[in-house]
Amino acid sequence: GEWDEEVKELIIMQLKSAALECIDDIAMIDEELNMLEYRDKLATSDSGPPPTQTSSSNGITVIKTSKVDGEVVLSREVFRGSVFTPSMAPPSISLEEFGDMQLRELRQREEEQRIAAESGNTAPKRYKQLLEAGEEDNADLIEEATKHDRAWDDWKEANPRGWGNKMGKRF
């Protein structure tokens, strides 16, 4: 009865709504096809700036003068020309160049470490490391390790765990 009529009316309204959405989508797809065809023309021709198109809205073209060099710029042409440009900057170096840079830095670090090891200018060891290496008999090394350990302990007391940057979380 009455419930069936309401369901029928609801289904008819949903079908009408879907049909209208399809019509809107068809118009949008036509516009998109025009844009893609234009992009393909630009990619194949590379003939400078895009041709000017008349606007159906009011026919007014916005002209601006650059404050830097006084050059006249048609803003619509500028925007049309930048439509299909990539949104991110291209890489500044190739992967091969980056790999070569990393290899040079690695070799430089290895050379610096080798020179430091030969000259004996290494960072002071901790007392535990001296015990493991069997160098606990050298008084100068033990004194240096003790100073290093005490400085580390003082720093740890002054900077307790968790007191650093909380990334804006105060509570």
N, C-alpha and C positions, 0 to 999 in steps of 0.2 A: 503494500500500500504506500503510505506516505513516506516511510523510511526508504523504500526502493526508489521513489521519485527524487529524494534528496541525494542519494548515492549516485543516481544517474546524472543529476545536475552537476554534482561535484566532479564526476569523471569527465563530463563535457567541458567544464571550465578548465580542468587540468590539460585536456587535449588542446583547447584553444591557446592556453598559455604556452605549451610546448611548441605549437605551430608558430606563434609570434616570435619566440626565441630563435627558432630555426630561420625565420625570415631575417631577423637581425644578424644572425651569424652569416648568412649568405652575403649580405651587404659587406660585412667586415672581411670576409674571405676575398671578395672581389677587390677591395682596397689593398689587402695584403698581397694579392697576386700582382697588382700594379706596382707596388713597392718592390717586390722581388724582381720583376722584369726590369725595372729601372736600375736596381743594383747590378743585375747581370750586364746591362748596357754599360754601366760605369766601369765594371771590371774588365770588359773586353775592349772598350774604346780608349780610355785614359785621355780624353780630349779636353782636359782642363775643367773649369767650373761647370756645374750643371746648367742646362738651359732654364731660363726663367719661365715660370708658369703663372698664369693669371689666376688670382684668387676669386672665388665666387662670392666671398663674404662681403667685402666692401671695396676691393680693388686698390687699397692703400698699401704702398710699399714703405717700410720703415727704413730710413737712412740715418746712419749715425756717423759722426766724425770721431776718429780715434784721437784721444787726448795726447798720445805719445808722439806720433809723427804727423798728425793732421790728415791721415788717409781716410777717404770716404769708404765706408763699409756698408754693404747691404746685408742687414742681419738675417733676412730670410735665406739668402744664398749661403751665408756662413752656416746656418743651422742645417740646411739641406746637404751641404757638403760634409758635415760631420755626423750624419745619421748612421752610416755603416762603418765608422771607424771603431777599432777595438777599445774597450773601456779601460783596459790596463796597459801600462807601458810595456813595450817589448823588452826582452832581456838585454842588458847592456854588454854582456860577454857570453861567449859560447861555453858549453860544458867542457870542451877541451881546454880552453883558456883557464877556466876555473880549476880544473884538475892540475894543470901546470903550475898555477899559483900555489895550490895546496902542497904539491910536491916540493916546490922551492922552499916554502916555509918549513916543511918537515925536515928537509936536509939542513936548513939553517939551524933549527932547534937541536938536531942531532949533533951538529958541529959544535954548538955552544955547550951542550952537555959533555961532549968529549973533552973540550978544552977545560971545562970546569973540573972534570974528574982527573985530568992529568995534572992540573995545577994544585989540586987539593982544596980549592975554594968551594966546598960543598956546604949545604945547609947543615946546621948542627943536628946531630942525631939525638934521639930521646934515650933516656937511661935504659929502657927496656930493649931498645935496638942494640945498644952497646953490649948488653948481656947476651943477646942472641948471637951477636957477631964475635963474642969472646974477647972484647976489648975493654973489659971492666978493670983491667990493671992500669990503664993509662989515666993518670990523675987529671991531666989537662982536658981530655975528652969528657971525663966524668963531671968535672967542674962546669964545662960548657953545656953539657946535657942537663945538669941540674938547674942552671940558669934558664935554659930554654923551657924546661918543664915548669919551673916556678912562674915564668912569664905567662905560659899557657894557662896555668891554674888561676892566676890573677885575672886574666882576661875572661875566663869562664865564670869566675865569681862576679865580675862586673857586668857580664852579659848573660843572664840566666836564659835557659831554653824557653822559647815562646815569647820573649819580650821584644821581638823584632817587628817588622812591618806587618800589620794585620790586614792590609789591603782594604782599609776603610771600615773594617768590622771592629767597632769599639767595645762591643759587649759579647 
